[in-house]
């Protein structure tokens, strides 16, 4: 079991909207037949275009919390984009919004997504550039504590939390409600709420 209640780490700011999965891992680097072999080419096109791209800067080496802006993970349903982030070492992505399929792929691969208001994101990006920001994310109490000693309240669904705190997958989450479902079913049967079929 790999139960996670806290995630801490250093931030890397990606000041972009609409970061699509092809930008995260270009198609020509999707040749592996397993989940590995992608991290080296994370954002390869942008890394090759500019030595100043954030993923090329030494100050952001070993960062595991990516901060971006709106609509992160849009484009194709390419799960390799999530595998590339994971293999590179990204455990958390903070943005104003995420594409639906990308969100599901992140959850299955234990990358935590946090949605925040843009004004908070802009501040985190600036603090990352100016102060080498680190964050401590508390999944139990729904908070982020910054290395500048600020506390940010966050919203994470019980479904999402269960993947980290209980090390669940989708089936584990459904099974966690088994006793409640059976209790509800028995209540309905004993009170003749449900029709009895085939008698």
Backbone torsions as a table, in degrees:
resi	resn	phi	psi	omega
1	UNK	NA	138.4	179.3
2	UNK	-124.4	75.4	-177.3
3	UNK	-81.2	133.0	-176.3
4	UNK	-124.7	118.0	176.5
5	UNK	-106.9	-24.4	-179.7
6	UNK	-132.6	143.9	171.2
7	UNK	-130.6	124.5	179.5
8	UNK	-120.6	153.9	174.7
9	UNK	166.9	-177.1	-175.6
10	UNK	-95.5	144.7	-175.4
11	UNK	-96.2	146.6	171.1
12	UNK	-124.5	120.8	-175.8
13	UNK	-89.1	125.7	176.7
14	UNK	-117.1	95.2	-173.8
15	UNK	-79.5	74.4	-178.1
16	UNK	-145.6	147.8	167.5
17	UNK	-100.5	160.6	172.3
18	UNK	53.9	47.6	175.8
19	UNK	-75.6	108.3	-174.9
20	UNK	-92.1	167.4	-174.5
21	UNK	-66.4	-26.6	177.4
22	UNK	-72.2	-29.2	175.5
23	UNK	-72.7	-38.0	-179.1
24	UNK	-65.4	-48.4	175.2
25	UNK	-140.3	102.3	-179.1
26	UNK	-56.9	147.8	-173.2
27	UNK	-54.9	-37.9	-176.0
28	UNK	-66.4	-12.1	178.6
29	UNK	-103.0	11.9	179.8
30	UNK	-99.0	52.7	-175.4
31	UNK	-102.1	-7.5	-177.4
32	UNK	-74.4	147.7	176.3
33	UNK	-97.9	7.4	176.5
34	UNK	-128.8	-174.4	-179.1
35	UNK	-80.9	-1.4	-177.0
36	UNK	-108.5	164.0	178.0
37	UNK	97.9	10.7	-176.8
38	UNK	-107.7	-28.2	-172.5
39	UNK	-58.4	-36.0	-179.4
40	UNK	-61.2	-30.1	-176.6
41	UNK	-105.4	16.3	175.6
42	UNK	-57.3	127.6	-178.7
43	UNK	52.8	34.8	-173.9
44	UNK	-55.9	-43.6	-177.1
45	UNK	-61.2	-44.5	-179.6
46	UNK	-70.0	-36.0	179.2
47	UNK	-66.5	-35.9	179.4
48	UNK	-75.2	-27.6	-177.4
49	UNK	-76.6	-29.6	-175.3
50	UNK	-147.6	126.7	176.7
51	UNK	-70.0	-15.2	179.4
52	UNK	-90.4	-2.9	177.7
53	UNK	-56.2	142.0	-171.3
54	UNK	-55.2	-35.2	-179.4
55	UNK	-74.9	-4.9	173.9
56	UNK	-99.6	-7.5	-174.3
57	UNK	-86.8	130.0	-177.7
58	UNK	-59.4	-34.6	-177.0
59	UNK	-62.2	-19.9	-179.5
60	UNK	-104.5	7.7	177.7
61	UNK	-59.2	145.9	179.3
62	UNK	65.1	18.8	174.1
63	UNK	-74.5	143.3	178.9
64	UNK	-125.4	2.3	178.7
65	UNK	-122.9	112.8	-178.0
66	UNK	-95.8	130.5	178.0
67	UNK	-115.4	121.4	178.2
68	UNK	-129.2	-164.6	-172.9
69	UNK	-112.9	-111.0	-174.8
70	UNK	-98.9	147.1	167.5
71	UNK	59.5	48.9	179.6
72	UNK	-74.9	136.9	176.6
73	UNK	84.7	18.7	179.4
74	UNK	-73.9	179.4	179.4
75	UNK	96.7	-140.1	-175.2
76	UNK	-75.0	171.2	-179.5
77	UNK	-86.0	17.6	-174.4
78	UNK	-54.1	103.3	-179.5
79	UNK	-68.0	-21.3	178.6
80	UNK	-58.8	-24.8	177.1
81	UNK	-62.4	-41.2	178.3
82	UNK	-71.1	-39.8	178.5
83	UNK	-62.3	-36.9	178.8
84	UNK	-65.2	-44.1	177.9
85	UNK	-60.9	-46.5	-177.0
86	UNK	-62.7	-46.9	-177.5
87	UNK	-67.1	-32.1	177.4
88	UNK	-66.7	-28.4	179.8
89	UNK	119.1	6.9	178.6
90	UNK	-76.8	121.5	178.5
91	UNK	-103.7	-22.2	-174.4
92	UNK	-140.4	137.3	170.7
93	UNK	-122.2	127.7	177.4
94	UNK	-111.6	128.2	178.8
95	UNK	-155.3	174.2	178.4
96	UNK	-80.3	-29.0	177.0
97	UNK	-160.2	158.7	-177.9
98	UNK	-133.7	151.5	173.3
99	UNK	-70.8	145.0	-173.7
100	UNK	-60.8	-51.1	-176.6
101	UNK	-64.9	-40.4	177.6
102	UNK	-59.2	-41.1	179.6
103	UNK	-60.1	-45.5	179.3
104	UNK	-63.7	-40.8	178.7
105	UNK	-64.8	-37.4	178.8
106	UNK	-63.5	-45.1	-178.2
107	UNK	-60.8	-43.9	180.0
108	UNK	-62.8	-25.7	-178.5
109	UNK	-105.7	13.5	175.4
110	UNK	59.4	43.1	167.0
111	UNK	-106.0	122.3	-177.9
112	UNK	-80.7	128.9	174.8
113	UNK	-106.3	132.7	178.6
114	UNK	-125.2	127.0	179.3
115	UNK	-100.8	127.1	179.1
116	UNK	-131.9	160.4	175.8
117	UNK	-64.0	150.9	-176.3
118	UNK	-61.2	-37.3	-178.9
119	UNK	-63.0	-34.4	177.7
120	UNK	-71.5	-40.6	179.3
121	UNK	-62.9	-44.3	179.4
122	UNK	-58.8	-39.4	179.6
123	UNK	-68.1	-42.5	178.9
124	UNK	-62.4	-38.2	178.6
125	UNK	-64.4	-46.1	178.7
126	UNK	-63.7	-42.3	178.6
127	UNK	-64.3	-34.3	178.2
128	UNK	-65.9	-39.9	-178.7
129	UNK	-71.7	-35.3	-172.4
130	UNK	-96.6	-23.4	-171.8
131	UNK	-130.9	11.6	-175.8
132	UNK	47.2	59.7	-172.2
133	UNK	-61.7	137.9	168.2
134	UNK	-120.0	153.6	-178.6
135	UNK	-128.3	149.9	169.1
136	UNK	-122.0	113.5	-177.3
137	UNK	-97.8	121.9	-178.3
138	UNK	-104.8	105.6	-176.6
139	UNK	-74.8	-22.8	179.5
140	UNK	-73.5	-44.7	-174.8
141	UNK	-101.9	6.5	176.6
142	UNK	56.1	49.8	179.8
143	UNK	-135.9	156.7	168.1
144	UNK	-120.9	127.8	172.1
145	UNK	-107.1	125.8	-179.1
146	UNK	-90.6	163.0	177.2
147	UNK	-70.4	-7.9	172.9
148	UNK	-93.1	12.4	176.1
149	UNK	65.4	33.0	174.0
150	UNK	-102.6	150.1	178.7
151	UNK	-118.3	130.3	-179.4
152	UNK	-117.7	127.7	175.2
153	UNK	-79.2	138.8	179.5
154	UNK	-128.6	159.8	175.9
155	UNK	-115.3	122.6	176.0
156	UNK	-131.8	127.8	-176.9
157	UNK	-66.1	155.1	176.5
158	UNK	-59.7	-35.8	179.0
159	UNK	-60.7	-49.3	-179.3
160	UNK	-65.0	-43.8	-179.8
161	UNK	-58.9	-38.9	-175.2
162	UNK	-61.4	-29.0	178.6
163	UNK	-65.9	-30.3	-176.7
164	UNK	-98.6	-51.5	-174.2
165	UNK	-69.3	-38.7	-178.5
166	UNK	-104.8	-1.4	-176.3
167	UNK	57.8	41.2	-179.0
168	UNK	-86.1	161.5	160.4
169	UNK	-116.4	-171.5	-175.9
170	UNK	-61.1	-41.4	-178.7
171	UNK	-66.8	-43.4	178.0
172	UNK	-57.7	-41.5	-178.7
173	UNK	-62.4	-45.0	178.9
174	UNK	-63.2	-43.4	-179.2
175	UNK	-64.6	-25.8	179.2
176	UNK	-65.4	-16.0	178.7
177	UNK	-100.8	8.1	-175.1
178	UNK	-57.2	-48.6	-177.7
179	UNK	-63.1	-39.2	178.8
180	UNK	-66.4	-39.9	179.7
181	UNK	-65.2	-44.8	179.9
182	UNK	-65.1	-40.0	178.1
183	UNK	-62.3	-42.9	178.8
184	UNK	-64.6	-42.0	179.3
185	UNK	-62.6	-44.4	179.9
186	UNK	-64.6	-38.4	177.4
187	UNK	-61.5	-45.2	-179.6
188	UNK	-64.3	-40.8	179.9
189	UNK	-66.2	-45.0	-177.5
190	UNK	-68.0	-24.5	178.4
191	UNK	-101.3	10.4	177.2
192	UNK	52.8	39.8	178.6
193	UNK	-79.8	-35.7	179.5
194	UNK	-91.5	142.9	173.3
195	UNK	-67.8	142.4	177.5
196	UNK	-94.9	119.8	-174.5
197	UNK	-99.2	160.3	173.4
198	UNK	62.8	38.7	175.4
199	UNK	-127.1	NA	NA
